[in-house]
Amino acid sequence: MSQIQLSSAVRQNLLSLQNTADLMSKTQNRLATGLKVNSALDNPGSFFTASSLNNRAGDLTNLLDDMGQSVQTLKAADEGIQSITKLVEAAKGKANQALQSSSKADRNKFAGEYNELLTQIEDLAKDAGYSGKNLLAGTGNDLSVLFNEDGTSKLDISAVDYTDTTGTLGLSDQTIGVSGTTTISQAQLTAGDEAGDTLDVQVGGSSIGTVDFSDDDIDRIAGELNALDGITATVNGTNIEIVSENGQVSIDDTDATADFGAAAASTDYVAGGFDTDASINASLANITDALSTLRSQASTFGTNLTVVENRQNFTTRLINTLEEGAGKLTLADTNEEGANLLALQTRQQLSSTSLSFASQADQNVLRLF
């Protein structure tokens, strides 16, 4: 196959058209993609530097998501502490109410309400988790927040355990007091009845008074028992039920030779946690310490939250800086590229005209025939 021979002028204009077409293709690609560097072939230095910057920005973006979740975990813990603090303050109110009352029944009621508040504190602490982490649930819930790609910059946050109030908070349930109760029957009174014999009433091992039972009148006897300090007696059929809030109660006759039968003694008495002013004041002191612990921990979590949020904001700005830097290396100036395309189109038209003129010169040989 023979090769077509072009004149020098035609060939020169053809090369110019080819170069212009190549430049137009590149310019159109830049306008279409918005990038002046699309591959390493365009500019190896800029391409690989931009890739490195974008890769780091991507890694930091992933860390940024983790920081956001850590912020939420800290907020959940902080909200938990604020709510627990309110419950502890309510428990303090119950202890103060008990201190102001002289009734053992009231103090037992307040002790029960105090215990319920401690249960609610434990339940609340168990529910203060976020996405599998609970900074108020102790072991296994420590939080580590990474701030850079290789993990050399981080914040370790230790969890506390409020799921058991007897631990870190030092608040224990109060014992609910149970009154000592016993019963004496009319048959016992009749069997032990002797001239001058009396019933000896003891509470907590100490005698608090005696009652005459010579006439076996259970209504009268119950009335005299009621008159004794800390004793409540109730007639139930032929029995007298005797209750004492102050200790185990026992009833026996004073005459050792009398046939009163077995002494009537209670076995069910339990001292209440709020029975004495001293025990209530001890609980109030523990509550004061617990409130101090909660406020200190809230301050610690608050500081941690500030650190993570600041690093989160810094990372966001750094990502923008990295992406902006990568863009400066690879992004095309659309205004400039648009102007280039217009210039190339003009050049292409001129080259086509020039090629036409060069071809006309070659065609002049036909006039010789």
C-alpha positions in Angstrom: 0.0 0.0 0.0 1.5 3.3 -1.1 1.8 6.2 1.4 -0.1 9.4 0.8 2.3 12.3 0.5 1.2 15.6 2.0 2.8 18.9 1.3 4.7 20.6 4.1 2.1 23.4 4.4 -0.8 20.9 4.6 1.0 18.7 7.1 1.8 21.7 9.3 -1.8 22.8 9.4 -3.0 19.3 10.0 -0.7 19.0 13.1 -2.0 22.3 14.4 -5.6 21.0 14.1 -4.7 17.8 15.8 -3.0 19.7 18.7 -6.0 22.0 19.0 -8.4 19.1 19.1 -6.3 17.4 21.8 -6.3 20.6 23.9 -10.0 21.0 23.4 -10.6 17.4 24.6 -8.6 18.1 27.8 -10.4 21.4 28.4 -13.8 19.9 27.9 -12.8 17.0 30.3 -11.8 19.6 33.0 -15.1 21.4 32.6 -17.0 18.2 32.8 -15.2 16.9 35.9 -14.3 20.1 37.5 -10.8 18.8 37.9 -7.6 19.9 36.2 -5.8 16.8 37.5 -7.8 13.7 37.0 -5.0 11.1 37.1 -1.3 10.8 37.8 -0.7 11.3 34.0 -2.0 14.9 34.3 0.4 15.9 37.2 1.9 13.1 39.3 3.0 15.5 42.1 -0.3 17.2 42.5 -2.3 14.0 42.0 -0.5 12.0 44.8 -0.3 14.9 47.2 -4.0 15.6 46.8 -4.8 11.8 47.2 -2.8 11.8 50.5 -4.7 14.9 51.8 -8.1 13.4 50.8 -7.2 10.1 52.4 -6.4 11.8 55.7 -9.5 13.8 55.5 -11.5 10.6 55.0 -9.8 9.0 58.0 -10.6 12.0 60.2 -14.2 12.0 58.9 -14.6 8.5 60.3 -13.0 9.6 63.6 -15.4 12.6 63.6 -18.3 10.3 63.6 -16.9 8.4 66.6 -16.4 11.7 68.4 -20.0 12.6 67.8 -21.1 9.3 69.3 -18.8 9.8 72.3 -20.3 13.3 72.8 -23.7 11.6 73.0 -22.5 9.0 75.5 -21.1 11.7 77.7 -24.3 13.7 77.5 -26.3 10.6 78.4 -24.1 10.1 81.5 -24.3 13.7 82.5 -28.1 13.7 82.2 -28.1 10.5 84.3 -26.0 12.2 87.0 -28.3 15.2 87.1 -31.3 13.0 87.6 -29.6 10.8 90.2 -28.6 14.0 92.1 -32.3 15.0 92.3 -33.2 11.5 93.6 -30.4 11.7 96.3 -31.7 15.1 97.3 -35.2 13.6 97.6 -33.7 10.8 99.8 -32.2 13.5 102.0 -35.7 15.1 102.3 -37.0 11.7 103.5 -34.3 11.4 106.1 -35.0 14.9 107.4 -38.7 14.1 107.6 -37.9 11.1 109.7 -35.6 13.2 112.0 -38.5 15.6 112.6 -40.9 12.8 113.6 -41.0 11.0 116.9 -43.3 8.3 115.7 -41.6 4.9 115.0 -44.4 4.1 112.5 -43.7 7.3 110.6 -40.0 6.7 110.6 -40.5 3.2 109.2 -42.7 4.7 106.5 -40.0 7.2 105.6 -37.3 4.5 105.7 -39.4 2.5 103.1 -39.7 5.6 100.8 -36.0 6.2 101.3 -35.2 2.7 100.1 -37.5 3.1 97.1 -35.5 6.2 96.0 -32.3 4.2 96.3 -33.8 1.5 94.0 -34.8 4.2 91.5 -31.2 5.6 91.6 -29.8 2.1 90.7 -32.4 1.6 87.9 -31.7 5.0 86.5 -27.9 4.4 86.4 -28.5 1.2 84.5 -30.6 3.0 81.9 -28.1 5.8 81.3 -26.3 4.1 78.5 -25.9 5.2 74.9 -25.1 2.9 72.0 -23.8 0.1 74.2 -21.7 2.3 76.5 -22.9 3.3 80.0 -20.5 5.5 81.9 -22.6 5.1 85.1 -22.4 1.3 85.0 -18.8 0.7 86.0 -16.6 -2.2 84.7 -16.5 -2.7 81.0 -17.9 0.7 80.1 -14.7 2.9 80.0 -14.7 5.1 76.9 -11.7 5.9 74.8 -12.0 8.7 72.2 -9.5 8.8 69.4 -8.5 12.2 67.9 -6.0 11.2 65.2 -5.4 8.5 62.7 -2.7 6.5 64.5 -4.4 6.7 68.0 -1.5 8.6 69.6 -3.9 11.4 70.5 -6.9 10.3 72.6 -8.9 10.8 75.7 -9.6 7.9 78.1 -12.8 8.4 80.2 -13.3 6.1 83.2 -16.8 4.8 84.0 -18.2 5.0 87.5 -20.6 2.5 89.0 -23.9 3.9 90.4 -25.9 0.7 89.7 -25.3 -0.2 93.4 -25.7 2.7 95.8 -23.8 1.0 98.5 -20.6 1.2 96.4 -19.3 4.6 95.1 -22.2 6.6 96.6 -22.1 4.8 100.0 -25.8 4.8 100.5 -27.3 1.7 102.0 -31.0 0.6 102.3 -32.5 1.3 105.7 -34.0 -1.6 107.7 -37.7 -1.3 108.0 -38.6 -1.7 111.7 -40.9 -4.4 112.9 -42.8 -4.1 116.2 -42.5 -6.8 118.8 -45.9 -8.6 119.2 -47.2 -11.1 121.6 -50.5 -12.4 122.9 -51.9 -13.4 126.4 -55.1 -15.2 126.8 -57.8 -14.9 129.4 -57.1 -18.6 130.3 -53.5 -17.7 131.1 -54.7 -14.9 133.3 -57.1 -17.1 135.1 -54.5 -19.9 135.6 -52.0 -17.5 137.2 -54.3 -15.4 139.3 -53.1 -15.2 142.9 -53.6 -12.6 145.5 -51.2 -9.7 145.1 -49.8 -11.1 141.9 -49.2 -8.7 139.0 -48.1 -8.9 135.4 -44.6 -7.7 134.7 -44.3 -6.0 131.3 -40.8 -5.9 129.8 -39.6 -4.2 126.6 -36.1 -5.0 125.3 -35.3 -6.9 128.5 -36.2 -4.0 130.9 -39.4 -3.7 132.9 -41.6 -0.8 132.0 -44.4 -1.4 134.6 -46.8 -3.9 136.2 -50.5 -4.4 135.9 -52.9 -6.1 138.3 -54.7 -9.0 136.8 -56.6 -10.4 139.8 -60.1 -10.0 138.3 -59.1 -11.4 134.9 -61.0 -8.5 133.3 -59.2 -8.4 129.9 -60.8 -5.1 128.9 -59.4 -3.4 132.1 -56.1 -5.1 131.8 -55.8 -4.1 128.1 -56.5 -0.5 129.2 -53.8 -0.5 131.8 -51.3 -2.0 129.4 -52.1 0.7 126.9 -51.2 3.3 129.6 -47.7 2.0 129.7 -45.1 3.9 127.5 -44.6 2.3 124.1 -47.2 -0.4 124.5 -50.4 -0.9 122.5 -52.9 -3.6 123.7 -55.9 -4.7 121.7 -58.6 -7.1 122.9 -59.4 -9.7 120.3 -62.0 -12.1 121.6 -60.5 -13.7 124.7 -57.0 -12.6 123.9 -55.1 -9.5 124.4 -52.7 -8.7 121.6 -49.7 -6.6 122.8 -47.4 -4.6 120.5 -44.3 -2.6 121.2 -42.3 -0.5 118.7 -39.4 -0.2 121.1 -38.2 -3.8 121.3 -39.1 -7.4 122.1 -42.0 -7.4 124.5 -42.6 -10.1 127.1 -45.4 -10.6 129.7 -45.0 -12.7 132.8 -46.4 -12.7 136.4 -44.2 -11.4 139.2 -44.9 -14.4 141.5 -42.5 -17.1 140.5 -44.6 -19.8 142.1 -47.7 -18.8 140.2 -49.1 -20.9 137.4 -49.3 -18.2 134.7 -47.9 -20.7 132.2 -45.2 -20.0 129.7 -44.2 -16.3 129.5 -45.7 -14.5 126.5 -42.7 -13.1 124.6 -42.3 -11.7 121.1 -39.7 -12.9 118.7 -40.4 -10.7 115.7 -39.1 -7.3 116.7 -36.6 -5.7 114.3 -35.0 -2.3 114.9 -35.6 0.2 112.1 -32.8 2.0 110.4 -34.4 5.3 111.2 -35.4 4.4 114.8 -32.8 6.8 116.4 -31.8 10.3 115.7 -28.1 9.2 115.6 -28.8 6.7 112.8 -30.7 9.3 110.8 -27.9 11.8 111.2 -25.4 9.2 110.1 -27.5 8.6 106.9 -27.7 12.4 106.3 -23.9 12.6 106.5 -23.6 9.8 104.0 -26.0 11.6 101.7 -24.0 14.8 101.9 -20.9 12.8 100.9 -22.8 11.2 98.0 -24.0 14.6 96.7 -20.4 15.8 96.8 -19.3 12.7 94.8 -22.0 13.2 92.2 -21.2 16.9 91.7 -17.5 16.1 91.4 -18.2 13.4 88.8 -20.6 15.7 86.9 -17.7 18.2 86.8 -15.3 15.6 85.5 -17.7 14.5 82.7 -18.4 18.1 81.9 -14.7 18.7 81.4 -14.4 15.5 79.2 -17.4 16.7 77.2 -15.7 20.1 76.6 -12.5 18.4 75.4 -14.3 16.1 73.0 -16.5 18.9 71.6 -13.5 21.1 71.1 -11.6 18.3 69.3 -14.7 17.6 67.3 -14.8 21.2 66.1 -11.1 21.3 65.4 -11.3 18.1 63.4 -14.1 19.5 61.3 -12.0 22.6 60.5 -9.0 20.4 59.8 -10.9 18.2 57.4 -12.1 21.3 55.5 -8.5 22.6 55.4 -7.2 19.2 54.0 -10.0 19.1 51.4 -9.4 22.7 50.4 -5.7 22.0 50.0 -6.4 19.0 47.8 -8.8 21.1 45.8 -6.1 23.8 45.2 -4.0 21.0 43.6 -6.6 19.4 41.5 -9.7 21.6 41.0 -10.0 23.4 37.7 -10.9 27.1 37.3 -14.1 26.8 35.3 -13.9 30.4 34.3 -10.4 30.0 32.9 -11.2 26.7 31.3 -14.3 28.2 29.6 -12.1 31.0 28.2 -9.6 28.4 27.0 -12.3 26.4 25.2 -13.5 29.6 23.5 -10.0 30.4 22.4 -9.4 26.8 21.2 -12.6 26.9 19.1 -11.4 30.1 17.5 -8.0 28.6 16.9 -9.6 25.5 15.4 -11.6 27.6 13.0 -8.5 29.5 11.9 -6.5 26.3 11.5 -9.3 24.8 9.3 -9.2 28.0 7.2 -5.4 27.8 6.9 -5.6 24.1 6.0 -8.0 25.0 3.2 -5.6 27.7 1.9 -2.7 25.2 1.9 -4.8 22.6 0.0 -5.7 25.2 -2.6 -2.0 25.7 -3.3 -1.7 22.0 -4.1 -4.7 22.1 -6.3 -3.1 24.7 -8.6 -1.2 21.8 -10.4 -4.5 20.7 -12.0 -4.6 23.9 -14.0 -1.7 22.6 -16.1 -4.0 20.0 -17.6 
